[in-house]
Amino acid sequence: MSTMRESADVPAWPVYALTVHDDGRVLASGPLIETSGHPTRAAAIEVVAGAAGRLGRSVRATASEPDGAVWPLIVSPDGEVSEVKTGRPRAAAPKKRQEKRAEKRREKDRGRRAAKEGSAAAPRPGAPEGGEAYAEPLAQVTGHLDAGRTEEAQALATQLDTQVAGVLGVSHPVALGVREVRARATAEAGDPVAGIQLYRDVAERWHYRGDAEQAEAVAGRAEKLWTGITDVERALSAGVAVVRMRNQIPGEGGAALASVLAHRERLLRTPVAEAAPEATPVTPTPATATPVTAAPVTDAGTAKGTEAVAGRGAAAGAEVPEPPVAVSSAPRSSRPRPRTAPSWERPAVNARKAG
């Protein structure tokens, strides 16, 4: 909101409401548009600008922040946003803002206590709350990884991730960088599914922060790790997180989303070998039994032929053997076992089309 603008030349109707949520999503509502959610502020403003274009003039809007602050705005048809010069303080919810500040202080206190109780991964006393405070423990993690000590790297990265998130917040850029290293360590330690889930969390948080380049880079690492899983069932399990992530970060023109959906379909069509049942052994004919020649058996006369054999055996006073079980000499073969697709999350709403 870098410009101030007098609002006398903008009619009082229509007024659009832009409600910002804690995770960065924005709900847009008002005349001439459908009420819809958008992943970024820019996407919501674009919808309002479209309505202004249909009217052929600028329109009013109010943006409500999560802390209760309300910004009166003017949105032009070309998407330019100006803050209305009202001459009085912006409306706010002091009590809600104080509660949020108190909660942030409590989170920082919990993080500092966790850092004091930790090992060498904790920042040095008096170090600033930035990336330089965690450079040394991060170097230790990467050193373990380069040397093949994946379990040590995973344990240290997990501890460091918890501490940094507690001090700086889970979506702080430094915390996201640490969590990305943790994702790599987790995958190299033998748990690619958990590694993909961590990459997905980092990518989506970069997306909510509005950094599309970082979000795409991390999403690409998650997708590459996923496509490298050869176990079908494991890949399908990890695919839930990847499809969810690509619904939020679909790539240029939706190409990345289309790619992961195609890979998922290939996994669903991949047959899984199923062991053939063991053959039933042939029951030998007792030595005391009188040889009996069985009547020819056809599909239509199976029961009739069996009865004829039984009758002749009884007349001769001999024990009637059970009919032999046919054993196929053909080699065992595998056949596709039907697989039910996991419960995938519903695709994300295209913010531009919804508006």
MIKETOR-302062 format. One record per residue (C-alpha): residue number from 1; residue in one letter; x, y negated, z. Coordinates in nm, 3 decimals. Example, Ala and Ser with C-alpha at 12.3 -4.5 7.8 and 13.67 -1.06 7.14 Angstrom:
REM MIKETOR-302062
+-----+------+---------+---------+---------+
| seq | type |      xx |      yy |      zz |
+-----+------+---------+---------+---------+
|   1 |    A |   1.230 |   0.450 |   0.780 |
|   2 |    S |   1.367 |   0.106 |   0.714 |
+-----+------+---------+---------+---------+
END
This chain:
REM MIKETOR-302062
+-----+------+---------+---------+---------+
| seq | type |      xx |      yy |      zz |
+-----+------+---------+---------+---------+
|   1 |    M |   0.000 |   0.000 |   0.000 |
|   2 |    S |   0.256 |  -0.257 |  -0.111 |
|   3 |    T |   0.022 |  -0.534 |  -0.230 |
|   4 |    M |  -0.246 |  -0.742 |  -0.064 |
|   5 |    R |  -0.546 |  -0.854 |  -0.264 |
|   6 |    E |  -0.847 |  -1.078 |  -0.212 |
|   7 |    S |  -1.167 |  -0.876 |  -0.254 |
|   8 |    A |  -1.413 |  -1.151 |  -0.347 |
|   9 |    D |  -1.403 |  -1.054 |  -0.714 |
|  10 |    V |  -1.480 |  -0.685 |  -0.642 |
|  11 |    P |  -1.848 |  -0.601 |  -0.581 |
|  12 |    A |  -1.947 |  -0.436 |  -0.253 |
|  13 |    W |  -2.079 |  -0.130 |  -0.438 |
|  14 |    P |  -1.961 |   0.137 |  -0.484 |
|  15 |    V |  -1.733 |   0.223 |  -0.193 |
|  16 |    Y |  -1.538 |   0.553 |  -0.199 |
|  17 |    A |  -1.428 |   0.739 |   0.113 |
|  18 |    L |  -1.082 |   0.901 |   0.122 |
|  19 |    T |  -1.036 |   1.115 |   0.435 |
|  20 |    V |  -0.678 |   1.230 |   0.498 |
|  21 |    H |  -0.629 |   1.556 |   0.691 |
|  22 |    D |  -0.331 |   1.655 |   0.907 |
|  23 |    D |  -0.191 |   1.886 |   0.639 |
|  24 |    G |  -0.193 |   1.610 |   0.377 |
|  25 |    R |  -0.508 |   1.714 |   0.192 |
|  26 |    V |  -0.751 |   1.435 |   0.103 |
|  27 |    L |  -1.130 |   1.459 |   0.079 |
|  28 |    A |  -1.277 |   1.215 |  -0.175 |
|  29 |    S |  -1.646 |   1.125 |  -0.187 |
|  30 |    G |  -1.870 |   0.852 |  -0.324 |
|  31 |    P |  -2.097 |   0.757 |  -0.615 |
|  32 |    L |  -2.026 |   0.892 |  -0.964 |
|  33 |    I |  -1.791 |   1.166 |  -0.832 |
|  34 |    E |  -1.839 |   1.499 |  -0.666 |
|  35 |    T |  -1.719 |   1.540 |  -0.308 |
|  36 |    S |  -1.395 |   1.736 |  -0.344 |
|  37 |    G |  -1.066 |   1.808 |  -0.172 |
|  38 |    H |  -0.730 |   1.718 |  -0.326 |
|  39 |    P |  -0.377 |   1.831 |  -0.236 |
|  40 |    T |  -0.225 |   1.480 |  -0.242 |
|  41 |    R |  -0.327 |   1.117 |  -0.200 |
|  42 |    A |  -0.230 |   1.045 |  -0.560 |
|  43 |    A |  -0.471 |   1.311 |  -0.686 |
|  44 |    A |  -0.759 |   1.165 |  -0.485 |
|  45 |    I |  -0.680 |   0.811 |  -0.604 |
|  46 |    E |  -0.680 |   0.937 |  -0.963 |
|  47 |    V |  -1.039 |   1.060 |  -0.921 |
|  48 |    V |  -1.150 |   0.722 |  -0.784 |
|  49 |    A |  -0.965 |   0.544 |  -1.064 |
|  50 |    G |  -1.157 |   0.758 |  -1.312 |
|  51 |    A |  -1.486 |   0.636 |  -1.163 |
|  52 |    A |  -1.357 |   0.278 |  -1.183 |
|  53 |    G |  -1.275 |   0.333 |  -1.549 |
|  54 |    R |  -1.630 |   0.447 |  -1.620 |
|  55 |    L |  -1.759 |   0.130 |  -1.453 |
|  56 |    G |  -1.505 |  -0.085 |  -1.638 |
|  57 |    R |  -1.381 |  -0.263 |  -1.323 |
|  58 |    S |  -1.202 |  -0.212 |  -0.992 |
|  59 |    V |  -1.387 |  -0.049 |  -0.702 |
|  60 |    R |  -1.359 |  -0.043 |  -0.324 |
|  61 |    A |  -1.240 |   0.249 |  -0.111 |
|  62 |    T |  -1.162 |   0.320 |   0.252 |
|  63 |    A |  -0.879 |   0.557 |   0.349 |
|  64 |    S |  -0.910 |   0.715 |   0.694 |
|  65 |    E |  -0.583 |   0.848 |   0.840 |
|  66 |    P |  -0.564 |   1.146 |   1.081 |
|  67 |    D |  -0.470 |   0.909 |   1.368 |
|  68 |    G |  -0.793 |   0.711 |   1.318 |
|  69 |    A |  -0.652 |   0.416 |   1.122 |
|  70 |    V |  -0.875 |   0.290 |   0.838 |
|  71 |    W |  -0.734 |   0.116 |   0.528 |
|  72 |    P |  -0.969 |  -0.093 |   0.311 |
|  73 |    L |  -0.850 |  -0.059 |  -0.048 |
|  74 |    I |  -0.914 |  -0.177 |  -0.401 |
|  75 |    V |  -0.858 |   0.080 |  -0.678 |
|  76 |    S |  -0.828 |  -0.035 |  -1.038 |
|  77 |    P |  -0.917 |   0.172 |  -1.347 |
|  78 |    D |  -0.545 |   0.227 |  -1.420 |
|  79 |    G |  -0.487 |   0.373 |  -1.071 |
|  80 |    E |  -0.328 |   0.067 |  -0.908 |
|  81 |    V |  -0.407 |   0.053 |  -0.536 |
|  82 |    S |  -0.416 |  -0.269 |  -0.332 |
|  83 |    E |  -0.487 |  -0.326 |   0.034 |
|  84 |    V |  -0.775 |  -0.563 |   0.099 |
|  85 |    K |  -0.678 |  -0.883 |   0.280 |
|  86 |    T |  -0.942 |  -0.899 |   0.552 |
|  87 |    G |  -0.779 |  -1.135 |   0.805 |
|  88 |    R |  -0.854 |  -0.901 |   1.095 |
|  89 |    P |  -0.681 |  -0.593 |   1.237 |
|  90 |    R |  -0.753 |  -0.257 |   1.081 |
|  91 |    A |  -0.996 |  -0.035 |   1.264 |
|  92 |    A |  -0.842 |   0.247 |   1.460 |
|  93 |    A |  -0.921 |   0.501 |   1.726 |
|  94 |    P |  -0.680 |   0.415 |   2.010 |
|  95 |    K |  -0.772 |   0.713 |   2.226 |
|  96 |    K |  -0.714 |   0.962 |   1.946 |
|  97 |    R |  -0.383 |   0.798 |   1.854 |
|  98 |    Q |  -0.265 |   0.811 |   2.217 |
|  99 |    E |  -0.357 |   1.179 |   2.237 |
| 100 |    K |  -0.156 |   1.255 |   1.924 |
| 101 |    R |   0.146 |   1.065 |   2.053 |
| 102 |    A |   0.127 |   1.251 |   2.385 |
| 103 |    E |   0.108 |   1.584 |   2.201 |
| 104 |    K |   0.413 |   1.493 |   1.992 |
| 105 |    R |   0.605 |   1.407 |   2.308 |
| 106 |    R |   0.509 |   1.742 |   2.460 |
| 107 |    E |   0.624 |   1.924 |   2.144 |
| 108 |    K |   0.960 |   1.747 |   2.156 |
| 109 |    D |   0.999 |   1.830 |   2.525 |
| 110 |    R |   0.928 |   2.197 |   2.457 |
| 111 |    G |   1.179 |   2.195 |   2.173 |
| 112 |    R |   1.449 |   2.034 |   2.389 |
| 113 |    R |   1.395 |   2.292 |   2.663 |
| 114 |    A |   1.423 |   2.574 |   2.408 |
| 115 |    A |   1.742 |   2.419 |   2.271 |
| 116 |    K |   1.899 |   2.402 |   2.618 |
| 117 |    E |   1.814 |   2.766 |   2.684 |
| 118 |    G |   1.952 |   2.882 |   2.348 |
| 119 |    S |   2.302 |   2.995 |   2.257 |
| 120 |    A |   2.558 |   2.833 |   2.029 |
| 121 |    A |   2.288 |   2.770 |   1.769 |
| 122 |    A |   2.153 |   2.479 |   1.974 |
| 123 |    P |   2.265 |   2.126 |   1.882 |
| 124 |    R |   2.538 |   1.967 |   2.091 |
| 125 |    P |   2.419 |   1.746 |   2.382 |
| 126 |    G |   2.374 |   1.390 |   2.265 |
| 127 |    A |   2.376 |   1.482 |   1.896 |
| 128 |    P |   2.127 |   1.292 |   1.677 |
| 129 |    E |   1.810 |   1.472 |   1.574 |
| 130 |    G |   1.916 |   1.511 |   1.213 |
| 131 |    G |   2.075 |   1.759 |   0.977 |
| 132 |    E |   2.430 |   1.687 |   1.099 |
| 133 |    A |   2.343 |   1.829 |   1.442 |
| 134 |    Y |   2.272 |   2.170 |   1.288 |
| 135 |    A |   2.544 |   2.188 |   1.025 |
| 136 |    E |   2.774 |   2.406 |   1.236 |
| 137 |    P |   2.519 |   2.679 |   1.328 |
| 138 |    L |   2.392 |   2.683 |   0.969 |
| 139 |    A |   2.750 |   2.739 |   0.851 |
| 140 |    Q |   2.768 |   3.032 |   1.093 |
| 141 |    V |   2.455 |   3.184 |   0.937 |
| 142 |    T |   2.587 |   3.154 |   0.583 |
| 143 |    G |   2.924 |   3.291 |   0.698 |
| 144 |    H |   2.751 |   3.602 |   0.833 |
| 145 |    L |   2.562 |   3.642 |   0.505 |
| 146 |    D |   2.872 |   3.606 |   0.290 |
| 147 |    A |   3.047 |   3.867 |   0.503 |
| 148 |    G |   2.756 |   4.111 |   0.477 |
| 149 |    R |   2.655 |   4.079 |   0.844 |
| 150 |    T |   2.289 |   4.042 |   0.757 |
| 151 |    E |   2.143 |   4.139 |   1.095 |
| 152 |    E |   2.357 |   3.883 |   1.280 |
| 153 |    A |   2.263 |   3.622 |   1.019 |
| 154 |    Q |   1.892 |   3.694 |   1.055 |
| 155 |    A |   1.897 |   3.679 |   1.436 |
| 156 |    L |   2.089 |   3.349 |   1.440 |
| 157 |    A |   1.873 |   3.194 |   1.165 |
| 158 |    T |   1.552 |   3.291 |   1.345 |
| 159 |    Q |   1.671 |   3.134 |   1.668 |
| 160 |    L |   1.788 |   2.820 |   1.491 |
| 161 |    D |   1.458 |   2.787 |   1.301 |
| 162 |    T |   1.261 |   2.801 |   1.627 |
| 163 |    Q |   1.480 |   2.539 |   1.792 |
| 164 |    V |   1.486 |   2.293 |   1.502 |
| 165 |    A |   1.111 |   2.317 |   1.451 |
| 166 |    G |   1.058 |   2.253 |   1.821 |
| 167 |    V |   1.276 |   1.942 |   1.819 |
| 168 |    L |   1.199 |   1.789 |   1.479 |
| 169 |    G |   0.865 |   1.949 |   1.384 |
| 170 |    V |   0.789 |   2.242 |   1.156 |
| 171 |    S |   0.761 |   2.026 |   0.842 |
| 172 |    H |   1.069 |   1.808 |   0.896 |
| 173 |    P |   1.307 |   1.829 |   0.596 |
| 174 |    V |   1.587 |   1.961 |   0.815 |
| 175 |    A |   1.356 |   2.227 |   0.962 |
| 176 |    L |   1.247 |   2.332 |   0.612 |
| 177 |    G |   1.610 |   2.369 |   0.504 |
| 178 |    V |   1.684 |   2.589 |   0.805 |
| 179 |    R |   1.374 |   2.801 |   0.741 |
| 180 |    E |   1.479 |   2.854 |   0.380 |
| 181 |    V |   1.813 |   2.992 |   0.500 |
| 182 |    R |   1.621 |   3.214 |   0.740 |
| 183 |    A |   1.411 |   3.344 |   0.449 |
| 184 |    R |   1.725 |   3.444 |   0.261 |
| 185 |    A |   1.876 |   3.613 |   0.568 |
| 186 |    T |   1.553 |   3.801 |   0.637 |
| 187 |    A |   1.533 |   3.932 |   0.280 |
| 188 |    E |   1.899 |   4.038 |   0.274 |
| 189 |    A |   1.851 |   4.213 |   0.609 |
| 190 |    G |   1.605 |   4.450 |   0.441 |
| 191 |    D |   1.266 |   4.281 |   0.481 |
| 192 |    P |   1.185 |   4.111 |   0.148 |
| 193 |    V |   0.814 |   4.085 |   0.231 |
| 194 |    A |   0.883 |   3.871 |   0.540 |
| 195 |    G |   1.139 |   3.673 |   0.342 |
| 196 |    I |   0.881 |   3.595 |   0.074 |
| 197 |    Q |   0.633 |   3.480 |   0.338 |
| 198 |    L |   0.893 |   3.241 |   0.482 |
| 199 |    Y |   0.977 |   3.106 |   0.136 |
| 200 |    R |   0.604 |   3.057 |   0.074 |
| 201 |    D |   0.568 |   2.856 |   0.397 |
| 202 |    V |   0.861 |   2.631 |   0.303 |
| 203 |    A |   0.738 |   2.578 |  -0.053 |
| 204 |    E |   0.386 |   2.483 |   0.056 |
| 205 |    R |   0.514 |   2.241 |   0.321 |
| 206 |    W |   0.733 |   2.067 |   0.061 |
| 207 |    H |   0.422 |   2.053 |  -0.158 |
| 208 |    Y |   0.218 |   1.888 |   0.118 |
| 209 |    R |   0.499 |   1.638 |   0.173 |
| 210 |    G |   0.469 |   1.538 |  -0.193 |
| 211 |    D |   0.812 |   1.666 |  -0.302 |
| 212 |    A |   0.717 |   1.864 |  -0.612 |
| 213 |    E |   1.079 |   1.934 |  -0.714 |
| 214 |    Q |   1.172 |   2.097 |  -0.381 |
| 215 |    A |   0.841 |   2.285 |  -0.370 |
| 216 |    E |   0.897 |   2.436 |  -0.716 |
| 217 |    A |   1.258 |   2.530 |  -0.640 |
| 218 |    V |   1.164 |   2.725 |  -0.326 |
| 219 |    A |   0.859 |   2.878 |  -0.494 |
| 220 |    G |   1.084 |   3.004 |  -0.772 |
| 221 |    R |   1.309 |   3.178 |  -0.517 |
| 222 |    A |   1.008 |   3.347 |  -0.359 |
| 223 |    E |   0.881 |   3.462 |  -0.698 |
| 224 |    K |   1.223 |   3.596 |  -0.803 |
| 225 |    L |   1.251 |   3.793 |  -0.479 |
| 226 |    W |   0.901 |   3.935 |  -0.532 |
| 227 |    T |   0.958 |   4.050 |  -0.889 |
| 228 |    G |   1.271 |   4.232 |  -0.773 |
| 229 |    I |   1.076 |   4.465 |  -0.539 |
| 230 |    T |   1.055 |   4.808 |  -0.703 |
| 231 |    D |   0.825 |   4.978 |  -0.451 |
| 232 |    V |   0.474 |   4.921 |  -0.589 |
| 233 |    E |   0.283 |   4.923 |  -0.260 |
| 234 |    R |   0.535 |   4.690 |  -0.099 |
| 235 |    A |   0.526 |   4.456 |  -0.398 |
| 236 |    L |   0.146 |   4.440 |  -0.385 |
| 237 |    S |   0.161 |   4.355 |  -0.015 |
| 238 |    A |   0.408 |   4.071 |  -0.076 |
| 239 |    G |   0.207 |   3.955 |  -0.378 |
| 240 |    V |  -0.068 |   3.816 |  -0.154 |
| 241 |    A |   0.166 |   3.539 |  -0.035 |
| 242 |    V |   0.305 |   3.474 |  -0.383 |
| 243 |    V |  -0.038 |   3.436 |  -0.546 |
| 244 |    R |  -0.151 |   3.205 |  -0.266 |
| 245 |    M |   0.165 |   2.995 |  -0.310 |
| 246 |    R |   0.130 |   2.971 |  -0.688 |
| 247 |    N |  -0.234 |   2.865 |  -0.653 |
| 248 |    Q |  -0.096 |   2.559 |  -0.474 |
| 249 |    I |   0.217 |   2.522 |  -0.689 |
| 250 |    P |   0.113 |   2.654 |  -1.033 |
| 251 |    G |   0.416 |   2.523 |  -1.223 |
| 252 |    E |   0.413 |   2.314 |  -1.539 |
| 253 |    G |   0.086 |   2.372 |  -1.720 |
| 254 |    G |   0.002 |   2.657 |  -1.483 |
| 255 |    A |   0.269 |   2.881 |  -1.641 |
| 256 |    A |   0.409 |   3.006 |  -1.309 |
| 257 |    L |   0.065 |   3.099 |  -1.179 |
| 258 |    A |  -0.015 |   3.285 |  -1.500 |
| 259 |    S |   0.315 |   3.472 |  -1.474 |
| 260 |    V |   0.258 |   3.599 |  -1.119 |
| 261 |    L |  -0.100 |   3.700 |  -1.201 |
| 262 |    A |   0.027 |   3.900 |  -1.498 |
| 263 |    H |   0.291 |   4.070 |  -1.281 |
| 264 |    R |   0.028 |   4.157 |  -1.024 |
| 265 |    E |  -0.187 |   4.317 |  -1.292 |
| 266 |    R |   0.109 |   4.526 |  -1.408 |
| 267 |    L |   0.161 |   4.645 |  -1.052 |
| 268 |    L |  -0.206 |   4.740 |  -1.022 |
| 269 |    R |  -0.184 |   4.945 |  -1.342 |
| 270 |    T |   0.135 |   5.126 |  -1.241 |
| 271 |    P |   0.051 |   5.496 |  -1.178 |
| 272 |    V |   0.156 |   5.653 |  -0.851 |
| 273 |    A |   0.268 |   6.021 |  -0.871 |
| 274 |    E |   0.048 |   6.252 |  -0.667 |
| 275 |    A |   0.177 |   6.595 |  -0.560 |
| 276 |    A |  -0.004 |   6.889 |  -0.726 |
| 277 |    P |  -0.181 |   7.131 |  -0.489 |
| 278 |    E |   0.001 |   7.453 |  -0.406 |
| 279 |    A |  -0.109 |   7.754 |  -0.616 |
| 280 |    T |  -0.303 |   8.026 |  -0.432 |
| 281 |    P |  -0.110 |   8.356 |  -0.438 |
| 282 |    V |  -0.260 |   8.655 |  -0.618 |
| 283 |    T |  -0.418 |   8.909 |  -0.382 |
| 284 |    P |  -0.260 |   9.251 |  -0.455 |
| 285 |    T |  -0.484 |   9.550 |  -0.525 |
| 286 |    P |  -0.470 |   9.807 |  -0.238 |
| 287 |    A |  -0.295 |  10.135 |  -0.329 |
| 288 |    T |  -0.601 |  10.343 |  -0.232 |
| 289 |    A |  -0.836 |  10.159 |  -0.455 |
| 290 |    T |  -0.962 |  10.316 |  -0.772 |
| 291 |    P |  -0.856 |  10.112 |  -1.071 |
| 292 |    V |  -1.151 |   9.923 |  -1.205 |
| 293 |    T |  -1.167 |   9.759 |  -1.543 |
| 294 |    A |  -1.346 |   9.427 |  -1.509 |
| 295 |    A |  -1.597 |   9.325 |  -1.766 |
| 296 |    P |  -1.503 |   9.029 |  -1.983 |
| 297 |    V |  -1.589 |   8.703 |  -1.813 |
| 298 |    T |  -1.713 |   8.399 |  -1.996 |
| 299 |    D |  -1.830 |   8.063 |  -1.874 |
| 300 |    A |  -2.190 |   8.174 |  -1.903 |
| 301 |    G |  -2.148 |   8.525 |  -1.769 |
| 302 |    T |  -1.913 |   8.493 |  -1.475 |
| 303 |    A |  -2.166 |   8.603 |  -1.213 |
| 304 |    K |  -2.298 |   8.888 |  -1.430 |
| 305 |    G |  -1.951 |   9.033 |  -1.494 |
| 306 |    T |  -1.861 |   9.019 |  -1.125 |
| 307 |    E |  -2.178 |   9.203 |  -1.026 |
| 308 |    A |  -2.103 |   9.477 |  -1.279 |
| 309 |    V |  -1.756 |   9.536 |  -1.136 |
| 310 |    A |  -1.888 |   9.546 |  -0.781 |
| 311 |    G |  -2.155 |   9.803 |  -0.876 |
| 312 |    R |  -1.912 |  10.047 |  -1.037 |
| 313 |    G |  -1.671 |  10.019 |  -0.746 |
| 314 |    A |  -1.942 |  10.102 |  -0.493 |
| 315 |    A |  -2.051 |  10.403 |  -0.694 |
| 316 |    A |  -1.699 |  10.543 |  -0.688 |
| 317 |    G |  -1.675 |  10.494 |  -0.309 |
| 318 |    A |  -1.370 |  10.269 |  -0.346 |
| 319 |    E |  -1.287 |   9.940 |  -0.187 |
| 320 |    V |  -1.362 |   9.656 |  -0.425 |
| 321 |    P |  -1.073 |   9.408 |  -0.446 |
| 322 |    E |  -1.125 |   9.035 |  -0.458 |
| 323 |    P |  -1.105 |   8.899 |  -0.809 |
| 324 |    P |  -0.753 |   8.770 |  -0.879 |
| 325 |    V |  -0.691 |   8.398 |  -0.877 |
| 326 |    A |  -0.562 |   8.261 |  -1.203 |
| 327 |    V |  -0.227 |   8.090 |  -1.169 |
| 328 |    S |  -0.131 |   7.838 |  -1.434 |
| 329 |    S |   0.221 |   7.865 |  -1.569 |
| 330 |    A |   0.214 |   7.506 |  -1.692 |
| 331 |    P |   0.455 |   7.272 |  -1.511 |
| 332 |    R |   0.318 |   7.034 |  -1.250 |
| 333 |    S |   0.229 |   6.695 |  -1.380 |
| 334 |    S |   0.162 |   6.362 |  -1.221 |
| 335 |    R |  -0.156 |   6.175 |  -1.282 |
| 336 |    P |  -0.249 |   5.815 |  -1.206 |
| 337 |    R |  -0.410 |   5.762 |  -0.871 |
| 338 |    P |  -0.667 |   5.482 |  -0.871 |
| 339 |    R |  -0.559 |   5.181 |  -0.670 |
| 340 |    T |  -0.781 |   4.914 |  -0.526 |
| 341 |    A |  -0.652 |   4.561 |  -0.554 |
| 342 |    P |  -0.580 |   4.386 |  -0.224 |
| 343 |    S |  -0.809 |   4.109 |  -0.110 |
| 344 |    W |  -0.646 |   3.819 |  -0.291 |
| 345 |    E |  -0.717 |   3.466 |  -0.181 |
| 346 |    R |  -0.953 |   3.266 |  -0.395 |
| 347 |    P |  -0.775 |   3.050 |  -0.655 |
| 348 |    A |  -0.711 |   2.692 |  -0.555 |
| 349 |    V |  -0.947 |   2.429 |  -0.688 |
| 350 |    N |  -0.810 |   2.221 |  -0.970 |
| 351 |    A |  -0.826 |   1.878 |  -0.808 |
| 352 |    R |  -0.836 |   1.686 |  -1.134 |
| 353 |    K |  -1.117 |   1.888 |  -1.287 |
| 354 |    A |  -1.317 |   1.892 |  -0.966 |
| 355 |    G |  -1.313 |   1.513 |  -0.958 |
+-----+------+---------+---------+---------+
END
